Amino acid sequence: MSENNYFDRTPFKWSILGFLDESDIEPFDVKVDCYIKSLEAIFDREKGARKERARVLLDGYREASYWLSHKISTGAQVAYWVACCSRLLADPVLIPLEHRWLTGLPDGDDRKIAKTWDKERKSGKTNAPSININHSTISGSAIGTIERGTFISEKRDQKETNLKHRRDDEGEITDKKTKLKSPRTEDDNFLDELKDDEDISYERRRRDSTPEDKIKTVNFDEVPSATTTTSLYVPTSPSTPSTPDSTISEEYIIVENRRYSMDYLTGPGVPEWHLNEDSIRWVVDGIDITEICHEYRAVVVKKCESMEVILSATEELILSHIFVFQEQSPLGLCEYFDDELWAELFVEFRRLYPYAPIPDKISNLFLNIVKEPNQTERQKLARRYLRNFEVITEEEEIIIEMFRELVDNEQSSFTRNYIVEDTHTIRNITPIILKPFFKNNKRITFEGANKMSESSAIAKRRFDPERLGTKPDFTVMTTNPQKHVELFIVEIKPNKTNNALVSEDLVSLGKTMKCAIDKSIKDGADDLVICGMQVIGFLGRAYAMDLRFEGIYRMILIGEFELPRGSTSWGTALQCYQVLNTIRVIVNKGATSYQTAIRMNKKSKSRMMIKPMFHSPTKVQKCKQY
């Protein structure tokens, strides 16, 4: 087989063992040289997943030195080497290959694998096909077929499977319609990257070129500041860095020296997901999105089997068929889509959940007040506008009430940043962004903190009568006393919240929303959309969840906003209004649909699409080894 034929396949099926087993080039040194040169050619000339995979394999063979020697100038290499010398103890894998003799670092893992393969072949222990050609007769120890002059070994796939964890991306599956998202472009100024250890491409290069046994533990006590959280922030697992733009949040991490294992597959959830021919599938432009979600979930389930990993919040939700769609998410589910398809999904989401326009006189009101530089005068001006403003529509009434609460509840920056959860909920969140939008009426009612979710309790007690439901910080539900369902669930955390608690809130929010959808379907209501919101300090993120396709609970980020911190930032209330008003419309529509459905007492058509949910993960104490 020629090297060109081998690299025609899907990039994630490339590996050093696969090439060695299939290649008929001899001797061994020439075979390896051909492998390296082929990868170099792909890296230099191509883009996307093929280029990225070539880089990963070259780094695996040369221990992360290839990209250094090919992508930066000599001066930058010197600067980089100086930086490496200052961090030898922390990051030895980053040392350029030509300087490895200083520390005696080993070759890359793939080079070791190749040498082992050659030794085993010479000793007769390898699975590689041994073929002798004598007078046009072919004999050998391998079973296979010959197609157009190429011998294809049936043992090759088994060997690749057994050693896949060495360098292959674990469990990742692709097909012709499932393309890996093209890697992000790196900063042209490499020296700037050296100053920022949290840079996405920098961290990813380190992770890709680091063997699994060298993955380092991280500080469980690191605390993110919600006040500095960016719009790209995705709550991460307890074992991941708490910086907003850390890319490790979507990757599992093996934690060293733990005294316990994590069992994520507890409760009534089912690891396997069988898709039938009659399953209702999500198809966009001829591409089966359901199949993509199915494959990604299989990868996450496989990670959990060892019980030695910590999942991110979004990965834990996927186990229960909850797929979080966030347009700017750097890693995770989005990597299974190409850029065009991923963007097309969000065009459809924005069509489903559009924002209402802001009236001109409302925007002018905020603009005129914020322009006043003096705080005391700004307060007086705001109250004067509020007294004289003539309310006509329901939307104007909502935003004026919201603005009035902002004026009445203004606090000092010290008070805002150092309050506990209950105070933050009662003073900053509930009166300003919740009560103006969701008032008790004939269709809906709201509950504050510590009210147990009935939907969550029903789901959990079906399998364990002693389990309790979740207790959101704010809930909007239908008013029917016999049958009701939560339509809007809110989880709130103040500033300076530990990253682990932020992740727990996102998981709890997603699972409670799923329980509400399941209950509404069992009560006879189809196509209900459940809304949720996570508030971290003064950052709000709003989600809508539906179940239109079998086994895919789409948890869609429909908007995010910054709450006003003071009179100088009152203008941010307009974005907050747009997001909350969208949720208000969805909730009112859902309340009407649900009450109509239970009056008609019909069976839902969506019952077959429901999937069981896993409980919270449990810690399994490890036995002491003496």
N, C-alpha and C positions, 0 to 999 in steps of 0.2 A: 504494500500500500504506500502511496506517495504521501508526503507530509501535507500537500495541498488538499488531498481528499480528507484527511483527518480533521483539519481545521474548518471544513465546510459545515460541520454539524453545529448544534446549538452551543454557544460559548460556555455555558455552565456544565457541559459534559466533557470539556477539555480537562485533562490531567496528565501528569508526567507518566503515571503507570499505564494509562490508556494508550498514550503515544508509543511507549516502549513495547508494549504487548503487540500492537498492531503494525508497527513499522517494520519493514523488511530490509532496512538500510543497515549495513555492517561496515566496519566493526562498531563497537559500543561508543567509542569517542566520537565517531562521525555521526552516529545516530543522535547523540545528545547535542552535538553542535548544530545539527539540522533542526532539532527541536527549539533551541535558543534563537537561532537566526529567523525561524518562521515566526516566533512570538515577537521578536524585535521588528520584523517587517510589518506585522499587524499593528503593533503599538505606534510605529512611526507614520503609517499611511492611513489607518482607519479610525473611525470614531465610534462612540456609543458603547454598547455592551461588549463588543469584540475587543476594543481598545482597553477597556477597563479590566476584562478578564485576562488579557495578555499581560497587563501590568501586575496583576495579582500573582500570576504564575511566575513571572520573572522575579518578583520580589521574594516569592517562596523559594526560588532556586538560589538567589543571590542575597538573601536576607536584607531586603529593603534598600538596596544600593542602586538599583537600575534607574529608578526615576530621578535620583539625585544626579547621576552622571549624564543624563540625557536632557534634563529640563532646565538646568540653571547654568549660569556662567561660571567661569573659574573663580572669580572673585566671590561670588555667592557661595561656592563650594567651600572656600576657605572660611568664610563667616559661619557657614553651617557647621563646619568641623569644630570651630571654636565653641559654638553653642553646644555641640555634642559632648566636647570634653568637659564642659561645666556640668553635665548631667549624666555622666557615665553610670553612676549608681542607680539613678532613677530609670533611665531609658537606654540601656546598652544596645538594644536592637537597632537604634537609629545611627550607630556608628558606621561611616562609609566602609565598604569592603576593603579598600586598600590600606586602611588603618587598623584592621582587626588584629594584626599580629601584636599590637600593643596590649591587648586585653585577653587574647587567646579565645575569642568568641568562635563558636562553631559555624560550619556552613549552614545554608538554609535547609529546611526540612526536606524539600523536594530533591536536593542534591543527595542527601542521605538515602532517601528512598530509591533514587536511581542507582546508587552504588550497591545498596542491598539487593536490588533487582538483578544487577549484573552478577553479583556473587552467587545468588541462588540459581541463576540460570547456568552458571558454570558448574555448580555442584549438582544440577539436575533437580532442584527443589522448586523452581519457578513454575508458574502456571502459563508462562509464555509458550506459544506453540513451537515445538521442535520439528522442523521439516527438513527432510533429506531428499535431494533430487538425484536419483541414480538411473541413468538410461531412461529418462522421461517417466520414471515412476515416482510418485509422491507418497511418502510414508511419514508418520509423525505421531506424537503422543497426544495431540490436541484433536478435539472433535470440532469440525467446522464445515464451512462451505466455501467454494471458490466462485466468485462472481466477477466476470470480466477481468480475470487475472489477479484479483485481490483475495487473499485468504482472510476469512472472518472467523475469529475464534469465539466459540460459545462460552468459554471459560472467562473471557475478558470481562464481561459485565459483572460476573460474580466477584471477581477480584476487585474491581473498582468499587463495588458496593461494600465489600469488607473493609477497604481502606479509605473510604470516601471522607471520613472525618479528618483525615490528615490535612488536606489542603482544599478540598472542595467545599463550596458554600453549603452548609448543612441543610439538607432537605429541600433545597430550592428547586422548583419544578417549572419548566417552561414548555410551551408548544408554539406552533406556528402563529397562533393568534395572540400569544401572551408574550409581550416583549418587555425586557427590563428597561426601566426608565433610564435615559441617558444620564451619566454622571454629571454633577454640577461642575462648571468651569472653575478652575483655581484662580486665586488672585495672581495677577501678573507680577506684582512686587513680592518676591519670595521672602525678602528680609523682613517685611512687615508681618508675614505669617509667623516668623520665629518669635515675635513678641507676644503672640496671642495663642496660648495653649489650647484654647477652646474653639479654634477655627475648625469648621466642619470638615473641610477636605484634609486638613492636617491630622485631625483625630482619626479620620477614616483610614488614612494611609498607615498610621501606627497600628490600628486595630487589624487591618488586613494582613500586615506583615509580621504580626506577633503570634507565635504559637499559642494554642489554647492554654497550655500549662503556665504561660507567662502573663496571662490576663491578670491585672492587679485588682486587689480589693479597693473599695472606695469608702469614704467616710460616711457612715450612716447618719451622722449628726449634722451634716451640712444643711444649712437652712436657707432656702431661697427667699429673696425679698420680693414680695408681690408688687412693691412700688416700682421696681426696676424691670419687671417682666415685660418682654416685648410681645408684639402681636404674633410672633412665631412660636411662642411658648407652648409646649405640650407637656403636661404633667407626666413625670417619669416614675420609674419604680424606685423603691427605697434604696436600692443599691447603685443608683446612677447619679452622676453629678447633677447638682441642682441649678446649674446655669441654664438660662432660658434657651440657648441655641445648641445645647449639647446633642450630638447625633447618636450617642450611645443609648439614648432613651428607648430607641426602638430595637435594640439588640439585647439578647439575653447575656448575662454576665455570670461566669462561674466564680463563686465567692470562696476564697481559701479559708481553711481552718474554721469552718462553721461547725457548730455542735449539733446542728439540726439540718434536715432536708425539707424542701417545700413540696407538698403534694397539692397540685392545682386541680387534679382530676377527682374531686370528691363531690358527693351528692348525686342527684339524679341525671346530671348531664351525660351525654354519650360521646365518646371520643370519635367514633366513626360517623361519617356523614355520607349516606348513600343517596345518590341522585337517580331518580327513575326517569324513564322516557316521558312520562306524563307530568313530570314536575314543572311547575310554573317558573320559567327561567327569565333572567334579566339579560336581554340581548340589546346591544347598541351597535349599529352599523355592521351587523353580521357577526360581531364578536360576542362570545358568551361570557358575560361578566360573572355569572353564577359560577362558571368553571374556574375563573381566576380566584374568586373568593374561596371556593372549595379547596383549591390547591394551597393557598396561603394558610388557611386554617390547618390543613394537614401538616404544614411545616411547624406551626406553633405547637400543635399537639405532640409532635415528635420531640420537640425541645423539652417538653414536660416529663417525658417518660423516665429520664434519668433522675429526676427529683433533685438535681444539683444546680438548678438555674433560678434566677429571679426574673420574672417577666415584667415588661412595662405594663402600664395600666391598659393601654389599647390592646396589647397582646392578650392580657387576661380576659378582657371583654370578648375577644374573638372566640375564645373557647366556648362561650355561651351564645355564639352566632351573632354577636353584636359587632358590626363593622363600622368603625369611626371614620368618617370621610371629612378630612380637613385639607383644604386646597393647598396650603403652603407647608404641609407636613414634610419634613426633609427625608424621612425614611419610613419603612414599614410597608403598608398595603400599596402605597403609591408606586413603589419600585416594580410592581408587577404590571404596570401600565406604561405605555409610551406617553410622551408629553401631550400629544394631540388628543388622545382618548381621555386622559385624565382631565384635561381642560373642558372637554365636551360634556363630561358628567356634571361639572359645576355650572355650565350654561343651563343644563336641564334643571338643576337644583334651584338656581336663581329664578327660573321661570315658575317653578312650583311654589316658591316662598318669596315673592317680591316685596320690596320695601314700599311703604306709602310715602308719597312726597310730603315735604315739610312746607306748610303755608308760608308765603312771603312775609306776612306781618309777624309771624312767630320768629323767623330767622332774623328779621330786622330788629325785633325786640331784644334778642340776645346780643346782637352785634352792637347796638347802641349802648347797652349797659356795660359790656366788657370793655369798650373803648375808654371808659372813665378810669384814669390811673389811680386815683385816691380811693382807698378801701372804704373809708367812712362815707364819702360822697357816692360811691358805687352802691352801697347798701341803701342809702336814701333814694337814689334814682330807681333802684329796683322796686322798692316798695311803692313808689309813686306810679310806676308803670303798672304794677299789679292792681292798684286801686282803680285805675282808669281804663284798664283793658276790657273791651267788650267781647265776651265769649259768645260765639255763634254755634260752632259745631262741637260734637262730642270730643273730637281729637284736640281741639283748642282747649276745651275744659280740662282734659287730662294733662296736657303739657303745662298749663298755667298752675294747676295744683302741684305738679312736680316741681316747678320753678319756685313756688311759694315755700315748699318744704326745704328746698336748697337754701333759700335765704334765711329761713328760721333756724336751720340746723347747722349753720356754718361754725366750724371749730378751728382751733389753732392746729398747726401742723404737728406739734408734739402730741396733742390729744388724739389726732387721727391715726398716727402711726403706732401708738402704744395702747391699744384697747383690746379687750378680750373678745372672743367670738360672739357671745350673747349681746354685748354692748354694741358691737359693730353691726350686728343684724338688726337690733331694735332701733338704733339711732341713725345709721347711714343707709341701710339697704331697704328694709321693709317700708318705711314711710315715703321714701323718695322714688324708688323705681318699681315697687310692687303694688302697694295699695291704690295708687292713682289709676292703675290699669285694670285691676281685678277687684271690683267691688261686689259685695254680696247682692245677688239678684235672684230671679226665678230659676235661672239655669245653673249658676255656679256659686260656690262659696269657697272661702279660703281658710286655712288653718296655719297657725304659727309653728314654732319649733316644738319638738318632742311629741308630735302627733304621729302615731304609728301608721305606716302605709298599709292599708287593708289589702291592696293587690299583692304587695310583697309578702305579707303574712300568709295569705292564702296559698301562694306558690310554695313557700317554705314548709308550711304545716302539712301540705299534702304528702310530704315524704318524711317529715319529722314533726310530730305534734308539739314538741317542746320548743321549737324554734320561734323566734320573734321576727317581725318584719322590720324593715329599716325605718328610721325616723328622720325624714328630711327637715330642713330648716324652714321651709315654706312650701305649702301645697295648695293648689287650686283643684277642686273636684266638682263633680255634678251634685245637684241638690237632692236627688231622689233618695229617701232614707232606706228603702228596701234594696235597691241596686244602684251603686254609684261607682265611679272610677276616677282615679287621679288623671288630670289632663295637663298639669304643669307642676314640675317638681324642681325645687331649688336647693342646692347645697352651698353653704357660705363658710368661708374661712377668712380671718382677719390677716393683716400684714404680718410678716415674720413667721409664717406658718411653716412647719417642717415639711419637707418635700414628700415624705411618706404619707402624711395626712392628706396632702393635696391629691396624690395618686389614689388613695382610698376613696376620697370623695368622688372622683371621676368614675371609678368602678361602681361605687354604690349608686351613683346617679344613673349610669347606663343600665344597670340591672333592675332598678326600680322602674325605669321607663319601660323596659321589656316586660316586666310583670304586669304593668298597666295595660299594655297592648294585648297580652295574652288573656287577661281578664275580660277586656272589652269584647274580644272575639268570642270567648266562651259565653258571654252574656248576649251575643247575637249581633254585635255591631261590627261591620266590615269597614276596612279602609280608614280607621281612626288614626290620626296623627297625634302623638304624645310629645309634648315639649318639655325641655329641661334646661336648667341654667346652672353653671358653676361660677361662683364669685370668689376670687382670690384677692383679698384686699380691696382695691378699687378697679380691678380688671374683671370684666364680665364676659362670659362666653355662652352663647345660646345655641341649643341643639333642637332639632326636630327628628323624631324617630317614626318610621313607618314599617310595615311588613307587607310589601306588594309582591315579593318573590319568595319562594320556598327557602326557609332557613337563612334568610338575609335580613336581619334587623338593621336597617340603614340609620345610623346615628350621625346626622348631617350637621356640621357646624354652619349655621345660617347667619351668624353675626357675632361680632365681638366689639367691645366698647370700653372706654375708660370712664369711670364715674368721676364727676367733678370733685376735686379735692378742696377747692375754695373758690372765692368769687372770681379769681383770675382765670379759672378754667371752667366757668359755667357753660361755655360754648360746647363742651363735649357732651352735654346733656342732649343735644340734638341727635347724635348718633345713638345714644342710649334710647331715646324716644323711638327712633325708627325700628330698632331691633325689638323692643318690648311691644310696640304696636303691632308688628307682624305676628308675634306670639299671641297677643290678645285676639286678633282675628282668627287664628287657628283654633284657639281654645273655645271661643264662642261658637264657631262652626262645629267643632267636635262635640260640644255639649248638646247642641240641637240634634245632631245625628245620633248620638248615643241614646238620648231620651226617646227619640222616635223609634229606634230599633227595639228597645226593651218593651215599648208599648205594643209593638207588632208581634213580639214573642217568636221571632223566627230564628232558625239556626244559621250561624254564620257560614259562609262559603270558604272562609280562610282557615278553618280548624286544622286542615292537613298541613298547613305551612308552619305551624307552631313547632318549636324545638325546645327540649328541656334545658334547664340551666344548671351550671355547676355552682356549688356553694363556695363560700370564701375558702381560700387555700388554708391548709393546716400544716403546722410545723411538726415534723416527725423527728423525735430525739434520736440521735445516732448512738449506737452502742460504743462504749469505751473500749479502746484497743490497748491491751497490756503487752 
